[in-house]
């Protein structure tokens, strides 16, 4: 279960700050959401689509022909 920490906490051996994304077992995930230490993370396709929309389109650069060494 993918989660996002809502409070500073330790999960396993990792120290998490609010906003950090992590993976937990279903049992632990349900518990952390119930005690408001974490919230369910949004699905990846939506997040990647937003990131693509924010990334400026790159233009292909033309390279000048290489000069031969004489």
PyMOL commands that set and color helices and strands:
alter all, ss='L'
color gray80, all
select helices_A, chain A and resi 26-34+44-54
alter helices_A, ss='H'
color red, helices_A
select strands_A, chain A and resi 2-5+9-11+14-16+21-23+38-40
alter strands_A, ss='S'
color yellow, strands_A
deselect
rebuild
show_as cartoon
